[in-house]
Amino acid sequence: MTAESFQPGGDACGPESTRPTGLLDVLSVAAVVLDTGGRIVFWTPQAEELFGYTADEALGSYAARLLIGPEHVKSVLSLFADVLETGRSWAGAFPIRRKDGSSCLMEFRTMRLLDDVGGAYALGIAADHTLLQRVETDLALCERLISQSPIGLGLLDPELRYLLVNPALERIDGIPAEDHIGRHLRDTLPFSDVDTIESALRQVLTTGTPLLDQYHVGRPPTDPDHDHAWSLSFYRLEDPGGRTLGAAASVVDVTERHRAATAADRARRRLALIADASSRVGTTLEVEETAHELADIAVPELADVVAVDVLDAALACRRTSKPDNGPELFRALALRASHPTVALRAADPPGDLAAYDGDRLVTLCVHTGRPVLVRHVGEQDLRRIARDAEGTTLLARAGVHSYLAVPLIAHGEVLGALDLKRTRNPLPFDEDDVILATELAGRAAVAIDNARWFQSVRNTALTLQRSLLPDHPPHQTGLELASRYQPAQATSEVGGDWYDVIALADDKTALVVGDVMGNGIDAAATMGRLRTATCAYADLDLAPAAVLQHLDKITCDLEHYIVTCIYAVYDPHTRLCHLANAGHMPPALARAGKAPELLDLPAGVPLGVGGITFGTTTVHLGPGDLLVLYTDGLVETRHHPIDDRLNVLLSFLQEPQRPLEETCDLLLYGLRHPDDHDDVALLVARTR
């Protein structure tokens, strides 16, 4: 019989299947059947390819004569007889003579066949020994690579169901090999974007283009509390005929690399945050502003909800005694959240005072001077974080799951605490967060400490200065008076500006405005000394120039101080105003029906220069005339020419009959700006 006479089922052996489609085709396995006489009765096309004889040439021939060299005939016949008699199969390799006369070592499997009437045949299955060894080596290598590879490997059918997984994949995804088989890929991947992965794999099956090194992060069932990173690659599998068999998936566990990269990125962001804090925290000498800057830096990089609370005693610059276990009084300075949350309602609004019992965590933080970390907040912890039961409920509703309080310490003194909570950020606070928060709190604490002491000194100077100024201009014959003093708005320092109204004999009035160049308590004290001296000389009924002459001598004895001053004396009976100027800004005069003007006075030199003679100028003031004396802080800025500012001043004096209090407010509102760095003394007089 021939190969064509045998018709097994299936279309794969039909005439249209001409390309190799399987391992047997790759090996070109030949089948030869012999009858009991040793003649060839079945000869496959693969036998023709392997041995070189056509079916017509081989069928009916004695196999030993056709294929075996003379030296091997005896052993082959013995082997043939043993297979037919005993039915035992034989496997081995021996040389075969091809049609072209060459000898080739063939791998044989020989066995006995019986037909339906008891006839016996010998079946020989043969393949090229060299090719078979190479395939066996390749298969062994593949098997070892798959079973021992540290890379997870899986084979999937066209429906993306597992057919095979190696031990590495078992270890990586934590699922036993037997639990993979038959399951879909999506059932074993712990990624939120599994739909995207599956869609990409189907594209690989369609196009044949591999998808390489796709980075994905998830939490496998064996470690649900930590992120793991996998690098996935997909390839289409085809048989030698090009038919799609399925896909191969390789999975590399890159968790350590992911964690190292994440840690490095986190360290970079933390360093950037510290650098950012260096430039953004402590930009002013305002305690509240510094606290807000700290809260802005910490949200959302470090926490979702941040509060900055300072001990009230520290804020008042009262040195606190050694902490005990009792309650503490805090003043809330800043509160910030990364998103709308009811946790804000549980905190104290900025500016409020709140007493926290000794068992509260924030109190424990300032008592010990050490951070308090609660990685995973429970119900009992919430009661120690919140000030009261309502706050506990609100924090629970907000989803507070991790808490950290860090003391604000400057120069060894605990000033308060930085209070941090996480709600949306799923990660709990860790030791790295403690280090970062401590660094930020330390920088902010120094700035807060500087600001509170600076504000204390400023408040002292301001109190001193205001105590040295008249509360309200006294009622004087023939004059209406109004005055203002306003500290600098963009600095914590207090200057030495002052004004004064002095009643003299014969209903005369002395009007004084001066400016001690400098700031702080020393400037305020110097201003007080000069004001006292001015009052004393005014009582002597001296001419304005003479008064300035005496003040110049006193100022020369004051170390490192220069003072500008304008001194005027108004006589309501003669309506004459006598003025002397010591380097001060010129007074403004507004008359009804006329344009406001600056009085043309000799500028003089500041007090303290010494050896200079001052002059007196006399001006006639009619009924309703408005005289404005002021210090340079009203008109001088860093951005505008002084002449332009003086013109603006005159433009506000177009209505000299406006109430004097309104005139003062108008001048301050119209000429002053939040970034002004000098204080202002303003004295306005109108003749009756």
C-alpha positions, 0 to 999 in steps of 0.5 A: 500500500502507499501513503495515498491509500491511507485516509485518516480523518481531519483536513490537515492532511488534505492536499491543500496542507502543503506547508509544515505545520508541526514538529513531525513535519519539521523532523520529517518523520518517515514511516515504513511498513514491512511484511513478514518477508521483509518487503516494503508494503507502506512508504510515506512521502517523508520516507521518499524525502529521507531515503531518496527512493520513490514509492514505486521504487521502494514498494515491494522491495526487500528493505534490507537489500534496499536500505542496509549496507552488507555489513549490517544486514545480518544484525538488521534481519535478527532485529526484524525477526525478534520484533515480529516474533516477540512483539517487543519494540526496538529503538536505536540508531543505525546507518541507512544507505540512501539512493545516492549511495551516501550513508546517513545515521537514522533514529528508528522506532520499530514495533509489530503491527497486527491487522484484523485477520491476525497478519503481522507487520513491522512498522519502522518510524525514522528520522534524521539522527542529527536533526533529531538530536538538535531538536532534542537539545533545543527542547531541553534547553527551552525546558530548562530556560522556562523552568529555571528562568527568573523571568515569569513565563506564561503561554496563553491560547487565542482566548487569553487563557493560560496553557502553561506557566513556569515556576518564576511566574508562580512566585511573582504573582503568588498563584500556583501553576495549577490555578493558572491553567484555564484561567484568563489573563485578567484574572491573575493580574493585580493591576487597575489597568488590566483592560488596557493590558488585555486590549494591547495583548489582543492587538499583538495576536492580531498584528504579530507585533511584540509589545515589549517592556510595559511597566505596570504597578499593582498589589499582588494577593500575596502582599496586598499592602505594598506596591509591586512593579512588573515589566510585561512583554507579549509575543504572538506564537505561530506554528511553522505554517504561520497559524496563530497558536496563542501568545507568550507573556514574560513577566519581570519583577522590577519591584526593587528597581521601582522602589529604588526609583520611587525612593530616589524620586521621593528624596528629590522631591523632599530636597526640593521641598526643603529648598522651597521652604528655605525661600518661601518660609520666613519671608516676613517678620510676621508670626501669622504670615510665617505660619501660613507659609509653613502650612502652604509648603506642607500641603499637599506634599507632606499632608492633606490637612495641616495646622500650625499652633503656637503656645500662647505663652510663647507667642507673648514672649513669656518664657515657659517653665519646665513642661508638666502633664497638665493642659496647654493653651494654644493659639491657632495660627494657620490651617490648610487642606489640600481639598475640601474636608470636614477635618477643617471644622475639627480644627481651631480657626486661625486666631482662636485660643484653645486649651488642650488637655495633657493627654492630647497628642499635640500637648504630648508633643510640646511637653516632650519636645519630640515628634508624635507619630501614629502610623495607623489611626484608630478610634482611640487615637482620634479621641487624643487628636481632636479637642472634643467629641465633636472633633473626633466625629468630624475627623473620622468622617474625614477619613483621617488614617495617619497622624504626625505632630512635630514640635516647633523648637527654636533656640531650645524653646518649644514654641508650638507644634506642626500638626499633620493629617492624611486623608486622601494620601493612602500612605501612612506617615513614616520615619522619612516623613518625620525627618522631613517634617522636623526639618520644615518645622525647625526652619519655620520655628526659627523664623517664628521665633525671630518674628515674635521677638521682633514684633514684641520689640516693635510693639514696645517701641510703638507703645513708647512712641504713641505714649510720647505723642499727644492723644488728640490735638488740644483746642487752640484759639483760632485753629481747627486741628487734626492729626494722624500717626501711622507706622510703616506697613511693610516693616516691623520697625517703628520710626521716629516720626512725631507731631506736636501742638503747643499752646503759647502765650497770647493765644499763639500755637506752635505746630511741630512735625519732625522725623528722627532718621532711624527706627526702633526703640532708640529712635522712639526714645530720641523722638521723645527727648526732642519733643520734650526739649521742643516744648521747653524751648517753645515756652520761652517764646523764642522765634522758630529759627531760635528753637531749631538752633537749640534743638540742633545743639541737643541733637549733636550730642545724640550719637549717630542721629540726624533729625528733620523738623519744621516748627511753626508759630501761628498768632490768631490775632495777627493771622501771621504764621512764622515757620522755620525748616530744618531739612524737612518736607515743605508744608502745603497750603490750601486757600479757598478759590486758589490752587493748593501750593507748597510753601517756599521755605528755605530748606535748611539742613537737618538737626544734628549737623551743627554750626548752621543758622536757620531762618524764619519765614512769615506767611499770612493765613486768611480765614479757612486757610488749610496748612498741612505739615507731614513727614516724608513717609507720606509722599516718598516711595521707592518707585515714583519721583518725589515731585510727582508725589507732591503734586498728588498730595496737592491734588487731594487739597482742592477742597480746603473746607472738607472736614479735617478728619476726612482730609487726614483719612483721604491723604493717608488712603490716597498716598499710602501703600502696603509696601511703604517702608516708613512711618508717617506723622500728619498734622492739619490746621485750618484757621477759623 
